[in-house]
Amino acid sequence: MRPKSYTSSTERLPEHQSSLENINNETTQVEKTATAVIRKIRYAILDDVFKPGDLLPELDLAKRFEVSRSPVREALQALQKEGTLIAEPYRGGS
């Protein structure tokens, strides 16, 4: 189930701008991390570290690449969209 999305008003208070900038910086960092994880998974596939049919659980990948599960989840979703991975519910990617 996806979280609800909210729309912010166009008026912003000055004291909230700095916290908004921090949130944007954190989001950018997560996106960069997800991109790095995508690259690492691709290289691992090309180097036969991951073979066709291997399960790729989020937690295992997060530990292997020393990142949190969020960028791993984003990377797996992106790789599934492009057809590199197949997602199986309750089993992880393969």
N, C-alpha and C positions, 0 to 999 in steps of 0.2 A: 504494500500500500504506500503510495507516495504521500509525502507531507503536503499539507495545504500550502498554497502560495499566497502571499500577501502583497498588496500594493501600497507603497508609501506615498505620502502626500508630497506635493512639490515644494512645500515650505519646510525648511530645515532650520533648526536652531543652531547657532554658531558653536555651542559647546558640544554638540553631537557630531560635528564634522570630523573632528580628530578621531573619534572612535569609529566612524564610518570609514575613514581612510585606513585604519588598522584592519578592519574587517576585509576591505578590498585587498590589502597586502597579503593577508592570510589566505584568501581565496586564490590569489595569483600563485602563491607558494604551493598550495595543494595542486593546482593545475600543472605547475611545472613538475612536481613530484610524480603526478600521474603520467605525464609525458615521458619522464625518465623510466618509470616502471614499464610502460608500453614498449619502449626501446629495449629494455633488458629482457623482457619476455620474448620479443621477436628474435633477439640474438640467441637466446637460449634454445628456441625452436630451431633456428638455422644451424646451431652447433650440436644438435641432437641431444641436448641436455633434457629437453622435454620432447617426448616422442608422441606420435599420433595415439590418441586414446588415454594418455596419462591424465590423471586428475590433477587439477591445479587449485587446491583449496586456498581461500583468501588468507587464512592465518599462516599457512606454510609459506606462501609467497611473501607476506609481510615480514616474517622472520628472516627469510632468505635475503631480501633486499633491504632490510633494516628500515622499514617505513611502517606507518600505521595502516590499518585495514582500509581506510577511506580511499587513498590513492590507488590501492590495489583493486578495489571494487570498481573505481572509475576506469582503470586500465582494462580490466576484464570486460566491462561493458563495451568499451570502445573496440576492443579486439573482436568481440562477438558481432558487433554491428558490421564490421568490415569483412566478416566471414573467416577470420583467422582461428577463432575458437568457437566451440559449440557449448552452450550453457545447458546444464541439466539441473532442474530444480532439486534442491536438497542434496546435491552431489558436488557442486563446484563446477568450474570450467574444465573443458578437456579439449 
